[in-house]
Amino acid sequence: MAKHRDKDFEKKLCADLLAITRLIYACMPINNLPTVDTIMKKHEDESPDEIRKEIQENLDFLRVWVKYLLFDNEATIRETKGK
């Protein structure tokens, strides 16, 4: 039962991460981005720990990406105010 709950949680988390990724890459056609089912099939033989590690790596990437966007936005604001 717990293993089934872990899979459901991982699928929901994967779907949420994909939604965030789609927002970041909004300028790309959505049909180029993978679906949750595609990703889950690709990783169905992996252990929950391996999946969690990959999810953590994706979260780390998103965290750095958002920090970069904020830094770039702040720099643009400073540039605009300086003119």
N, C-alpha and C positions, 0 to 999 in steps of 0.2 A: 504494500500500500504506500509506504514512504517513497519507494522508488518511482511509483506512478506520479506521486505528488511532485517529486523533484523534476520529472520530465515535463509536467504541466507548467511548473514555475519557470523552467529553462525555456520552454517554448514561448511563454508570455514575455519573458525578459528579452528573448531574441526578437520577438515582434516589436517590442518597444524600442530596442536599439535600432532596428531597421527603420522604424518611423523617424527616429532622430536623424539617422543617416540620410534619409530621403529629404528631410528638411534642409540639411547642410548642403546636399547636392541637388537642390531644387531645380537648378538650371539643366540638369541632365534628364533625358526622357526616362520615365519610370520603368518602361519595359526593359531597360538595360540593367536595372538593379535586381538582385536575387530576391526570391520570395522566402518566407519563413519555412515553408515545406521543403524547398530546395536545400536550404542550409541545414535543416534538421536531418534530412536524408543523408547529406554529405557527412554528418557527424554522428549518425545513429550507432555506430560501432565504438564510439569513444566513451570513455568513462565520464561520469559527472564531473570529476575533478579536472579532466582535460577540457571539457566544455566550459567549466567555470574559469579556467585559466585563459581560454580564448576570449570569453566575454570580458574578463578583467583587462586584457590587452586592448580590446576595442574601446572599453570605457576610458582607459588611460589615453588612447589616441584622441577620443572625443574631448576629453578634459583639456589636453594640450591644444587642440584645434580651437576650442572656445576661448582659451586664454590668449591665443594668437589673435583671434578676431577682435577681442576686447582691446588688446594692446594696439592693434592697427586702427581701431576706431578712435581710441584716445589720442593717438598720434595725429590722425586726420583732424580731430577737433582742435588740437593745439595749433596745427598748421593754419586752419581756417581762422582761428582767433588772432593769430600773429599777423595776418594780412590786413 
